[in-house]
Amino acid sequence: MGKNVFGSGEFGSEGRLPARVDPGAIRPLSVAGETLANNLVVAPMAGVSNLPFRLIAREAGAGLAFTETVSAKGLVNGGAKSRRLLRTSAREAPVAFQLFGAEPEFLAEACRLVADDGAVWIDLNLGCPVKKFIRNGAGSALLREPRRVAAIVRAMRAAFAGVLSVKMRSGWDDQSVNAPEVARVAVAEGADLLSVHGRTRSQQYTGRSDRDVIRRVVEAVPGTPVLGNGDVTQPADVFDVLHETGAAGVMIGRGAMGNPWIFAETLALAQGSPAQRPSHGQRWNTVQRHIELMRRCFDDDGALANNLKKYVVAYAKGLPGSARFRREVVETDELGILLDRTRRFFDGAQAAA
Ligand SMILES: Cc1cc2nc3c(=O)[nH]c(=O)nc-3n(C[C@H](O)[C@H](O)[C@H](O)COP(=O)(O)O)c2cc1C
């Protein structure tokens, strides 16, 4: 994952007021027999979208969350790491399990395994730009092979009766922006929903997510819901994406890190109430709850500390002293020290308010 992936945008900022709030824009979303309470969903993010992160976002109002991406081959080969990524809780049902791979047989077999565990929603990763994926022909490498995409979706569809979705980038590079074509192929083979991140593989996380490509995908697959994704960091962006693209919903990734309130704020605005930023007390309560959920997920203190850092730093973003807090957090591997520094930082923020 590129170094600057969390760098763009102002996450958790006060933000601008939405230019338009269409009250009908935020609504329940029905997809192939599943009805979500609303059309705001949490993006799959490797190393981020684990069970605690997803639960926090769902508690804040998100209608659905996607898991971290899971290797189809890893699952089929009985890999413990891949299995762990499937961990879920009844409190987040339904959840969308994201799989990656390049071979139709492995993806189909992985679908059967995940379905046996009770999955009702499986997503295919056609977006990941990292070299390891590309070398294996997975993630966004598949955008260059629509015929293989067809074979994969066909095999997954034959193996899985639940909701089958596909997440893609806009194309491989700016010479081959083919998301509308790939979308048509996926839908023809039985995909029920698509998510589109409006950047090419070459762009990685630079530039802006292109809403025009998202709109063209929406137009390419009438009747199939499309989620617009990319650079949504505040409620105003949600309403803009829906308005400009005609998408059925919005998928939020980095903008929900340390800022699960983006969901509650958007829902409030859609209902005609002002969007309230969380008080320092509310922020600290959420940080504590997130830490508590993480504790239940990790047996090992070292792993817990390492995994916690990115979240507490994200919650601190925008608060006075957050740059120093970030440095202090990054330099320690001790869980006790990390928790102590976190408590002191958020206590201080509360006292200063
Ligand atoms: C740390 C990180 C990990 C990601 N992992 C995945 C992944 O496993 N599968 C996937 O489809 N997209 C992945 N993405 C892409 C996001 O789902 C999303 O498409 C992208 O970040 C743009 O949306 P955003 O601006 O709301 O973050 C990842 C993004 C980040 C920042």
The ligand as an SDF file (V2000), in Angstrom:
LIG
                    3D

 31 33  0  0  0  0  0  0  0  0999 V2000
   -5.2980    1.1380    3.5440 C   0  0  0  0  0  0  0  0  0  0  0  0
   -6.2160    0.8070    2.4160 C   0  0  0  0  0  0  0  0  0  0  0  0
   -6.5020   -0.4960    2.1390 C   0  0  0  0  0  0  0  0  0  0  0  0
   -7.3580   -0.8260    1.0820 C   0  0  0  0  0  0  0  0  0  0  0  0
   -7.6570   -2.1280    0.8500 N   0  0  0  0  0  0  0  0  0  0  0  0
   -8.5690   -2.4440   -0.1000 C   0  0  0  0  0  0  0  0  0  0  0  0
   -8.9950   -3.7720   -0.2770 C   0  0  0  0  0  0  0  0  0  0  0  0
   -8.5550   -4.6790    0.4280 O   0  0  0  0  0  0  0  0  0  0  0  0
   -9.9180   -4.0350   -1.2360 N   0  0  0  0  0  0  0  0  0  0  0  0
  -10.4350   -3.0500   -2.0380 C   0  0  0  0  0  0  0  0  0  0  0  0
  -11.2800   -3.3260   -2.8900 O   0  0  0  0  0  0  0  0  0  0  0  0
  -10.0610   -1.7670   -1.8750 N   0  0  0  0  0  0  0  0  0  0  0  0
   -9.1550   -1.4540   -0.9210 C   0  0  0  0  0  0  0  0  0  0  0  0
   -8.8230   -0.1460   -0.7190 N   0  0  0  0  0  0  0  0  0  0  0  0
   -9.4740    0.8880   -1.5260 C   0  0  0  0  0  0  0  0  0  0  0  0
  -10.7020    1.4610   -0.8010 C   0  0  0  0  0  0  0  0  0  0  0  0
  -11.7000    0.4770   -0.6410 O   0  0  0  0  0  0  0  0  0  0  0  0
  -11.2880    2.6480   -1.5800 C   0  0  0  0  0  0  0  0  0  0  0  0
  -11.6650    2.2020   -2.8610 O   0  0  0  0  0  0  0  0  0  0  0  0
  -10.3050    3.8000   -1.7470 C   0  0  0  0  0  0  0  0  0  0  0  0
   -9.6130    4.0480   -0.5380 O   0  0  0  0  0  0  0  0  0  0  0  0
  -11.0190    5.0820   -2.1900 C   0  0  0  0  0  0  0  0  0  0  0  0
  -12.0380    5.4090   -1.2950 O   0  0  0  0  0  0  0  0  0  0  0  0
  -11.8310    6.4930   -0.1080 P   0  0  0  0  0  0  0  0  0  0  0  0
  -11.3090    7.7620   -0.7500 O   0  0  0  0  0  0  0  0  0  0  0  0
  -13.1880    6.6460    0.4930 O   0  0  0  0  0  0  0  0  0  0  0  0
  -10.8210    5.9370    0.8350 O   0  0  0  0  0  0  0  0  0  0  0  0
   -7.9380    0.1870    0.2920 C   0  0  0  0  0  0  0  0  0  0  0  0
   -7.6530    1.5180    0.5890 C   0  0  0  0  0  0  0  0  0  0  0  0
   -6.8050    1.8430    1.6340 C   0  0  0  0  0  0  0  0  0  0  0  0
   -6.5320    3.2920    1.9260 C   0  0  0  0  0  0  0  0  0  0  0  0
  1  2  1  0
  2  3  1  0
  2 30  2  0
  3  4  2  0
  4  5  1  0
  4 28  1  0
  5  6  2  0
  6  7  1  0
  6 13  1  0
  7  8  2  0
  7  9  1  0
  9 10  1  0
 10 11  2  0
 10 12  1  0
 12 13  2  0
 13 14  1  0
 14 15  1  0
 14 28  1  0
 15 16  1  0
 16 17  1  0
 16 18  1  0
 18 19  1  0
 18 20  1  0
 20 21  1  0
 20 22  1  0
 22 23  1  0
 23 24  1  0
 24 25  2  0
 24 26  1  0
 24 27  1  0
 28 29  2  0
 29 30  1  0
 30 31  1  0
M  END
$$$$
